[in-house]
Amino acid sequence: MKVLGIMGSPRIGGNSDLLLDQALAGAREAGAEVEKILLVRKKISGCLDCKECNIGGSCAIRDDMPEIQQKILEADAVIHSGPVYFWAMTAQLKAYLDRWCAFFDADWNWHREVYPRMKGKRIGLITVCADPNVHTADPIVHSFKTTADFTKLRWIGTVMASATGKGEIAGNPAAGQEAFELGRKAAMLEQA
Ligand SMILES: Cc1cc2nc3c(=O)[nH]c(=O)nc-3n(C[C@H](O)[C@H](O)[C@H](O)COP(=O)(O)O)c2cc1C
């Protein structure tokens, strides 16, 4: 059982990072092997829509994303975490998500070889925004959840929290607990 955490904030040690750590702690407690990827430490270009992946099954861009795609394929669950930037996801998270394109053929079906490894994969999301109304992050939820629904991944849920200063979320144990439970759920659904 592998749970992969994708950290989409450029602020390492910030709120998204702390909540993702909580989620991964929950997954570890439930018996999963966990790994966290800090997108800001990776070189990930935007999708070029060159269609090479539609034909050959692999991405034409030689950067860090193909390695991350392998880790996604190997994981049983992927939990994403990131802040709201201008009512949307960060550039790091968007570049990453657009590169999921490499998993699909020209008709937006999974490539035959990735389908068995993506089918039923669990996917979750943590968002943080400064706005006290956490629904300011709804566009990010929409993006990830619709992607999951469209591709028949199993959506395990969302943790939406509000915080501004770096690490401020540590003062919100309820959000930390919610993230922990999301991680447990990521690791335990198989037995449910
Ligand atoms: C460039 C930028 C844009 C932001 N835009 C928004 C926004 O539209 N709505 C909001 O509620 N917070 C916004 N914020 C605040 C962050 O979402 C907030 O500080 C969050 O806690 C940062 O999370 P992090 O510590 O994981 O980076 C923005 C912050 C930055 C740096």
The ligand as a Tripos MOL2 file, in Angstrom:
@<TRIPOS>MOLECULE
LIG
   31    33     1     0     0
SMALL
NO_CHARGES

@<TRIPOS>ATOM
      1 C1          0.3160   34.9670   -4.9780 C.3       1 LIG1
      2 C2         -0.6810   34.6970   -3.8900 C.ar      1 LIG1
      3 C3         -2.0310   34.7400   -4.1890 C.ar      1 LIG1
      4 C4         -2.9720   34.4450   -3.2010 C.ar      1 LIG1
      5 N1         -4.3050   34.4770   -3.5340 N.ar      1 LIG1
      6 C5         -5.2230   34.1660   -2.6100 C.ar      1 LIG1
      7 C6         -6.6230   34.1550   -2.9350 C.ar      1 LIG1
      8 O1         -7.0350   34.4090   -4.0690 O.2       1 LIG1
      9 N2         -7.5130   33.8470   -1.9470 N.ar      1 LIG1
     10 C7         -7.1110   33.5580   -0.6830 C.ar      1 LIG1
     11 O2         -7.9620   33.2790    0.1620 O.2       1 LIG1
     12 N3         -5.7810   33.5180   -0.3430 N.ar      1 LIG1
     13 C8         -4.8440   33.8260   -1.2670 C.ar      1 LIG1
     14 N4         -3.5020   33.7930   -0.9350 N.ar      1 LIG1
     15 C9         -3.0960   33.4340    0.4180 C.3       1 LIG1
     16 C10        -2.6630   31.9630    0.5690 C.3       1 LIG1
     17 O3         -3.6210   31.0880    0.0150 O.3       1 LIG1
     18 C11        -2.4880   31.6350    2.0510 C.3       1 LIG1
     19 O4         -1.5070   32.4820    2.6160 O.3       1 LIG1
     20 C12        -2.1340   30.2010    2.3260 C.3       1 LIG1
     21 O5         -2.1320   29.9660    3.7180 O.3       1 LIG1
     22 C13        -0.7540   29.8440    1.7950 C.3       1 LIG1
     23 O6         -0.5520   28.4720    2.0020 O.3       1 LIG1
     24 P1          0.9140   27.8320    2.0970 P.3       1 LIG1
     25 O7          1.4700   28.2000    3.4300 O.co2     1 LIG1
     26 O8          0.6730   26.3800    1.9370 O.co2     1 LIG1
     27 O9          1.7140   28.3880    0.9730 O.co2     1 LIG1
     28 C14        -2.5420   34.1120   -1.8940 C.ar      1 LIG1
     29 C15        -1.1800   34.1020   -1.6000 C.ar      1 LIG1
     30 C16        -0.2480   34.3780   -2.5900 C.ar      1 LIG1
     31 C17         1.2440   34.3430   -2.2540 C.3       1 LIG1
@<TRIPOS>BOND
     1     1     2 1
     2     2     3 ar
     3     2    30 ar
     4     3     4 ar
     5     4     5 ar
     6     4    28 ar
     7     5     6 ar
     8     6     7 ar
     9     6    13 1
    10     7     8 2
    11     7     9 ar
    12     9    10 ar
    13    10    11 2
    14    10    12 ar
    15    12    13 ar
    16    13    14 ar
    17    14    15 1
    18    14    28 ar
    19    15    16 1
    20    16    17 1
    21    16    18 1
    22    18    19 1
    23    18    20 1
    24    20    21 1
    25    20    22 1
    26    22    23 1
    27    23    24 1
    28    24    25 2
    29    24    26 1
    30    24    27 1
    31    28    29 ar
    32    29    30 ar
    33    30    31 1
@<TRIPOS>SUBSTRUCTURE
     1 LIG1         1 GROUP 0 **** ****
